[in-house]
Structures are given as structure tokens and as C-alpha cells.
Amino acid sequence: MTDKLHQINVTYSGKEDRLLLRVTTQQGDEFRIWLTRRFTGLLFSVLNKEMDKHGGATSIGTDKQTKKMFKEGAFEKKFEQEKTISYPMGKQGFLAYGIKTANTPDGNLLLEIVPEKGSGVTINLNPSLQYMMHNLLSQGLMRAEWDRQIMNFRDEPSRHVH
């Protein structure tokens, strides 16, 4: 993906029992990437580690740039399907198989998601976009009811009635 990022969207497909990550560029390209439960756990782990390099989720969430994105309605805006012009990886997308990461000199995460065979998609995420993607994945995990397995939520201590 050589163009600037426009939107990221995560939805759950019960029929597929997978999350669909949709990434659009400002030029109207849309990349569709299917995420299994296993892969989502790997991606979540990568994002957590990268955000820790920048002070963690709390620090990034209160950052000026992140607050600006929230004020501009980052989570309220609908996914703009009508702006899609082309699907460089196909309209059906691909099943995520591997993750490759690198960091740019200015601290951004280059996140490459690849299928089992062939080329994948590289997404350039600054810390605020890492935080946003993390939140979108978290919401997808809750909709898929995978959150307890992947996010390692702890069950509350059982309450006994005496």
C-alpha cells in the first residue's frame, strides 16, 4: 500500500467465524484481510508491544494527536464504502497468514500482513493509529466473543452463597 491511509474498519462475520479488516487509502483502494482467531491474537500482541514502546495505551490515548482524532469523530464516522475504486488484492480479500514488522526512523510501525502465498499489505501506523487499530480490534473481539481468549480477561472470583 503506497498511498496514505484513509480508514480502517473491523467487522465480525459469524458465517466465517472471522474478523474482516478493511483498510482504505485516500486514492480509493480497499484491502480486505480476513483474520482468524489465532492471527488476531498475534496481531493484538504486536500492537500491544509497539504501543508499549510509546508509553502504553493510556499514554497514547491521552496524546494530543489521538485526542484530535477522537474530536474529529474517528469512531463515529461510518466506513465510506462508496469511495472504494479498486480492490488491489481482490474483492474477496485474503486470509492473513503472517505478520512482518519494522519501524520507520520517526517511530511509526510498518505492519505487513501477508497471505500464505504471495504479497501482502503494508500499513504505516503512527502511535495514534496503532491505538485506533487496537481499539477497533478490541471491539471486533468482543463482537466475536473471542475477547476472553485473546485479551486474557480474568474471570471475577466466584462468589459463594453461604
Secondary structure, 3 states (H helix, E strand, C coil): CCCCEEEEEEEEECCCCEEEEEEEECCCEEEEEEECHHHHHHHHHHHHHHHHCCCHHHHHHCCHHHHHHHHCCCCCCCCCHHHCCECCCCCCCEECCEEEEEECCCCCEEEEEECCCCCCEEEEECHHHHHHHHHHHHHHHHHHCCHHHHCCCCCCCCCCCC
